[in-house]
Amino acid sequence: MRSANSHAASQGSEPLADTMTTRVCPNAESSRPGAVVKSNKSRAEVRRSLVWCCTSTPQSEYNARSPGYRAHHQPAQEVQPDLNFRPRHATRTHMNTYHRWFRFTAVFAVLVGCSSANAAPFVRLEVSAMVVEVVDNQNILGGQVSVGDTLSGIGQYDTQLVDSDNDASIGSYDGVDISKNFLQGTNNASGFFETTDFFDIRVENNFNGHDTVVLWASGNTTPSTLIVDGIDYVDLVITLEDEQGTVFADDSLPTTFDLSSFEKAELVLSGENGFSQQVLYSVTASITSINVTSVPEPSSFCILATLFVGILNPRLNSRLKTHKFRLTD
């Protein structure tokens, strides 16, 4: 026989309260943990929902726990400062240890990269000269340079340039990279000359009884004189000549200059016509001093490593100071 309850259910009436199944859901969002929840579901549905309930967190509760949910769905509350801190990413000791290792590794990389650079591949000349003659019949220079003016300039060249002349007494060197091989000059009133086209060096060792070195650069002046009709080239030439032929031992590039060893030491700036070889203006100056220094060239790796340390190290310091700790809720 069927019971009264089962008979009532077969007739479509509401099931009696004492036949309702119960379950315990520790994560039920509508009750406190461990509360008993009544359900009209079948036993199989109750088992499935019970398994899901006990093994996953309801989305609403997950959202309620997340900081983003609280920030957008709950009214802002004033944070009461206190002294209860906790590390955000790591402890302060770990951050300081990481910072020390970073600096050590970066400095080591710089030292390794710089150790591969050549000791002093470049020679730099600091030249001073006094103007002794100005030829400017067309007033191209506009009176910017006069006799008695002091000119100053610098020259630089790579001592590893290749000699293209097979003559043992003549060295011919082409400074293809004018960013590293150049002449620059000024009369202290403006940037007067800059190498823009080419740079050459000629060394003569006991050639016709003389030792001579000529540094020849082609470029432009400031203000430009290449815009003048008829001027195709602007050259700056430094000539040092020993009439005794005792200064140089061979035709290699010199790395030192003793001005007292040269009977002729002059600087000439000129603007020329390429077709007729006519000089439209010239400035001749007697060189009064030459100071020679060696300029080491850092390797590319050294430059990159230095930039790496310089850029990232302050950023790391900023992160360490800004994100070291945060207030707890």
C-alpha positions as CSV (number, residue, x, y, z in Angstrom):
1,M,0.0,0.0,0.0
2,R,1.0,3.5,-0.7
3,S,1.4,5.8,2.2
4,A,-0.7,8.9,2.6
5,N,2.2,11.1,1.6
6,S,2.9,9.2,-1.6
7,H,-0.8,9.1,-2.5
8,A,-1.0,12.9,-2.0
9,A,2.0,13.4,-4.3
10,S,0.5,11.2,-7.0
11,Q,-2.7,13.4,-6.9
12,G,-0.7,16.5,-7.7
13,S,-1.0,18.0,-4.3
14,E,1.8,19.7,-2.4
15,P,4.3,17.4,-0.7
16,L,4.1,17.3,3.0
17,A,6.8,19.2,5.0
18,D,8.2,16.2,6.7
19,T,9.2,14.6,3.4
20,M,11.4,17.5,2.4
21,T,15.1,16.6,2.0
22,T,17.7,18.6,3.9
23,R,21.3,19.4,3.2
24,V,24.1,21.1,4.9
25,C,26.0,23.6,2.8
26,P,29.0,25.3,4.4
27,N,29.1,27.9,1.7
28,A,25.4,28.7,1.3
29,E,25.2,32.4,0.4
30,S,21.9,32.9,2.0
31,S,22.8,31.4,5.4
32,R,25.7,31.3,7.8
33,P,28.2,28.4,7.3
34,G,26.8,25.1,8.4
35,A,23.2,26.1,8.3
36,V,20.5,23.6,7.3
37,V,18.8,24.5,4.0
38,K,15.5,22.9,3.0
39,S,14.8,22.1,-0.6
40,N,12.0,20.7,-2.8
41,K,14.5,19.0,-5.2
42,S,14.9,15.3,-5.6
43,R,17.6,13.4,-3.8
44,A,19.7,13.2,-6.9
45,E,19.5,16.9,-7.5
46,V,20.2,17.6,-3.9
47,R,23.3,15.4,-4.1
48,R,24.6,17.1,-7.2
49,S,24.0,20.6,-5.7
50,L,25.5,19.5,-2.5
51,V,28.7,18.4,-4.2
52,W,28.9,21.7,-6.2
53,C,28.1,23.7,-3.0
54,C,30.9,22.0,-1.0
55,T,33.5,22.1,-3.7
56,S,33.1,25.6,-5.2
57,T,32.5,29.1,-4.1
58,P,29.3,30.9,-5.3
59,Q,30.1,33.6,-7.7
60,S,28.3,36.2,-5.6
61,E,30.4,35.3,-2.6
62,Y,33.6,35.3,-4.7
63,N,32.7,38.8,-6.0
64,A,31.9,40.0,-2.5
65,R,35.3,38.8,-1.4
66,S,37.3,40.5,-4.3
67,P,38.7,44.0,-3.7
68,G,37.5,45.1,-7.2
69,Y,33.9,44.1,-6.2
70,R,34.1,46.0,-3.0
71,A,35.6,49.0,-4.7
72,H,32.8,49.3,-7.3
73,H,29.7,48.0,-5.4
74,Q,30.2,49.2,-1.9
75,P,30.3,52.8,-0.7
76,A,33.7,54.3,-0.2
77,Q,34.9,54.2,3.4
78,E,37.5,56.4,4.9
79,V,40.6,54.3,5.6
80,Q,41.7,54.7,9.2
81,P,45.5,54.6,9.3
82,D,47.1,52.3,11.7
83,L,50.4,50.6,12.2
84,N,49.3,47.2,10.9
85,F,51.5,46.6,7.9
86,R,52.2,43.6,5.6
87,P,54.4,43.2,2.6
88,R,52.8,43.6,-0.8
89,H,55.1,41.4,-3.0
90,A,57.9,40.3,-0.7
91,T,59.5,41.2,2.6
92,R,61.7,44.2,2.9
93,T,64.7,42.0,3.4
94,H,64.0,40.1,0.2
95,M,63.5,43.4,-1.8
96,N,66.8,44.8,-0.5
97,T,68.6,41.6,-1.3
98,Y,67.2,41.7,-4.9
99,H,68.3,45.3,-5.2
100,R,71.8,44.5,-4.1
101,W,72.1,41.7,-6.5
102,F,70.8,43.8,-9.3
103,R,73.3,46.5,-8.7
104,F,76.2,44.0,-8.4
105,T,75.2,42.3,-11.7
106,A,74.8,45.6,-13.6
107,V,78.2,47.0,-12.4
108,F,79.8,43.7,-13.3
109,A,78.3,43.8,-16.8
110,V,79.7,47.4,-17.2
111,L,83.1,46.4,-16.1
112,V,83.2,43.4,-18.4
113,G,82.0,45.4,-21.4
114,C,84.4,48.3,-20.8
115,S,87.4,45.9,-20.3
116,S,86.9,44.9,-24.0
117,A,87.3,48.5,-25.2
118,N,90.6,49.6,-26.6
119,A,92.8,51.6,-24.2
120,A,93.1,54.8,-26.3
121,P,92.4,54.4,-30.0
122,F,91.8,58.1,-30.6
123,V,94.0,61.1,-30.5
124,R,92.5,64.5,-29.9
125,L,94.2,67.7,-30.7
126,E,93.3,71.0,-29.0
127,V,94.6,73.8,-31.2
128,S,95.0,77.5,-30.7
129,A,96.1,79.9,-33.5
130,M,96.4,83.6,-34.2
131,V,95.2,85.0,-37.5
132,V,98.0,86.5,-39.6
133,E,96.2,87.0,-42.9
134,V,92.7,87.3,-44.2
135,V,91.9,87.4,-47.9
136,D,88.2,88.2,-48.5
137,N,87.8,90.5,-51.5
138,Q,84.1,89.7,-51.9
139,N,83.4,90.2,-48.1
140,I,82.0,86.7,-47.9
141,L,82.9,86.4,-44.3
142,G,81.3,89.7,-43.5
143,G,84.2,90.9,-41.3
144,Q,83.8,88.1,-38.8
145,V,87.5,87.3,-38.8
146,S,90.4,89.9,-38.6
147,V,94.1,89.8,-38.3
148,G,95.1,89.2,-34.7
149,D,92.0,87.2,-33.8
150,T,92.5,84.0,-31.9
151,L,91.1,80.8,-33.4
152,S,90.6,77.7,-31.4
153,G,89.7,74.2,-32.6
154,I,89.9,70.5,-32.0
155,G,90.9,67.6,-34.2
156,Q,90.4,64.0,-33.6
157,Y,91.4,60.8,-35.5
158,D,91.5,57.1,-35.1
159,T,95.0,55.8,-34.7
160,Q,93.9,52.5,-36.3
161,L,93.1,54.0,-39.7
162,V,94.5,52.0,-42.6
163,D,97.4,53.4,-44.7
164,S,96.3,53.3,-48.3
165,D,99.6,54.4,-49.8
166,N,102.2,51.7,-50.5
167,D,105.1,54.1,-50.4
168,A,107.0,53.5,-47.2
169,S,107.7,57.2,-46.7
170,I,104.1,58.3,-47.2
171,G,101.1,57.5,-45.2
172,S,97.6,58.3,-46.5
173,Y,94.7,57.8,-44.1
174,D,91.0,58.3,-44.9
175,G,88.8,58.9,-41.9
176,V,85.6,57.6,-43.4
177,D,83.6,58.0,-40.2
178,I,83.6,61.8,-39.8
179,S,81.8,61.5,-36.4
180,K,85.1,60.1,-35.1
181,N,87.6,61.7,-37.4
182,F,87.1,65.4,-37.9
183,L,88.3,69.0,-37.5
184,Q,86.3,71.8,-35.8
185,G,87.2,75.4,-35.4
186,T,85.8,78.7,-34.1
187,N,86.8,82.3,-33.7
188,N,84.8,82.5,-30.4
189,A,82.1,84.5,-32.2
190,S,80.3,81.6,-33.8
191,G,80.6,77.9,-34.7
192,F,83.0,78.7,-37.5
193,F,83.8,75.4,-39.2
194,E,82.5,71.8,-39.0
195,T,83.6,68.7,-40.9
196,T,80.7,67.5,-43.0
197,D,82.2,65.8,-46.1
198,F,85.5,64.1,-45.5
199,F,88.6,63.9,-43.4
200,D,92.1,62.9,-44.5
201,I,95.6,62.7,-43.0
202,R,98.8,62.6,-44.9
203,V,102.1,61.7,-43.1
204,E,105.4,62.2,-44.9
205,N,108.5,60.7,-43.3
206,N,111.8,62.2,-44.6
207,F,110.0,62.9,-47.9
208,N,112.3,65.3,-49.8
209,G,114.1,65.8,-46.6
210,H,111.1,66.9,-44.6
211,D,108.7,65.3,-42.1
212,T,105.2,66.6,-42.6
213,V,101.7,65.9,-41.3
214,V,98.7,67.4,-42.9
215,L,95.2,67.1,-41.4
216,W,92.6,68.1,-44.1
217,A,88.9,68.4,-43.5
218,S,86.1,69.5,-45.9
219,G,82.8,70.9,-44.5
220,N,81.0,74.2,-44.0
221,T,81.0,77.3,-41.9
222,T,78.5,79.0,-39.6
223,P,77.0,81.0,-41.1
224,S,77.2,78.9,-44.3
225,T,79.5,80.1,-47.1
226,L,78.5,77.3,-49.4
227,I,75.4,79.3,-50.3
228,V,77.7,81.9,-52.0
229,D,77.8,81.6,-55.7
230,G,81.0,80.2,-56.9
231,I,82.0,78.4,-53.7
232,D,81.9,74.6,-54.0
233,Y,84.2,73.6,-51.1
234,V,85.1,74.9,-47.7
235,D,88.3,73.4,-46.3
236,L,90.2,73.5,-43.0
237,V,93.8,72.4,-43.3
238,I,96.3,72.0,-40.4
239,T,100.0,71.6,-41.6
240,L,103.0,70.8,-39.4
241,E,106.3,70.6,-41.1
242,D,109.8,69.7,-39.8
243,E,112.4,70.9,-42.2
244,Q,115.1,68.7,-40.6
245,G,113.2,65.4,-41.2
246,T,113.8,64.1,-37.7
247,V,110.4,64.2,-36.0
248,F,108.9,61.0,-37.5
249,A,110.5,57.5,-37.5
250,D,108.0,56.1,-40.1
251,D,104.8,57.1,-41.9
252,S,102.5,55.8,-39.2
253,L,99.9,58.2,-37.6
254,P,101.6,60.3,-34.9
255,T,100.1,60.1,-31.4
256,T,102.1,63.0,-29.9
257,F,103.0,66.5,-31.2
258,D,105.8,68.7,-29.9
259,L,105.1,72.1,-31.5
260,S,108.7,73.2,-30.9
261,S,109.9,70.5,-33.3
262,F,108.1,72.0,-36.3
263,E,109.4,75.0,-38.2
264,K,106.0,75.5,-39.9
265,A,102.7,75.2,-38.0
266,E,99.7,76.8,-39.6
267,L,96.0,76.6,-40.0
268,V,94.2,77.7,-43.2
269,L,90.4,78.0,-43.7
270,S,89.4,78.6,-47.4
271,G,86.4,78.6,-49.7
272,E,87.1,77.5,-53.2
273,N,85.6,77.1,-56.6
274,G,85.7,73.4,-57.7
275,F,85.9,74.1,-61.5
276,S,88.5,76.8,-61.6
277,Q,90.3,75.9,-58.4
278,Q,90.0,79.6,-57.4
279,V,90.2,80.5,-53.8
280,L,87.4,83.1,-53.1
281,Y,88.4,83.7,-49.4
282,S,91.1,82.4,-47.0
283,V,92.0,82.8,-43.4
284,T,95.6,81.9,-42.4
285,A,96.6,81.5,-38.8
286,S,99.8,80.6,-37.0
287,I,99.4,77.8,-34.5
288,T,100.5,78.8,-31.1
289,S,99.7,75.7,-29.1
290,I,98.7,72.1,-29.5
291,N,97.6,69.9,-26.6
292,V,97.3,66.1,-27.3
293,T,95.0,63.8,-25.3
294,S,94.1,60.2,-25.8
295,V,90.4,59.4,-26.0
296,P,89.3,55.8,-25.2
297,E,86.3,54.5,-27.1
298,P,83.8,52.5,-25.0
299,S,82.5,49.4,-26.7
300,S,78.8,49.2,-27.7
301,F,78.2,46.7,-24.9
302,C,79.7,49.1,-22.4
303,I,77.4,51.9,-23.6
304,L,74.3,49.7,-23.4
305,A,75.2,48.4,-20.0
306,T,75.8,51.9,-18.6
307,L,72.4,53.1,-20.0
308,F,70.8,50.0,-18.4
309,V,72.2,50.8,-15.0
310,G,71.5,54.5,-15.3
311,I,67.8,54.1,-16.4
312,L,66.6,51.1,-14.5
313,N,68.4,51.6,-11.2
314,P,66.4,54.8,-10.3
315,R,63.2,53.1,-11.3
316,L,64.0,50.2,-9.0
317,N,64.7,52.6,-6.2
318,S,61.3,54.2,-6.8
319,R,59.5,50.9,-6.8
320,L,61.2,49.9,-3.6
321,K,60.1,53.1,-1.9
322,T,56.6,53.3,-3.3
323,H,55.4,49.7,-3.1
324,K,57.2,48.4,-0.1
325,F,54.2,48.1,2.2
326,R,50.4,48.6,2.1
327,L,47.7,49.0,4.7
328,T,45.6,46.0,5.5
329,D,41.9,46.1,5.3
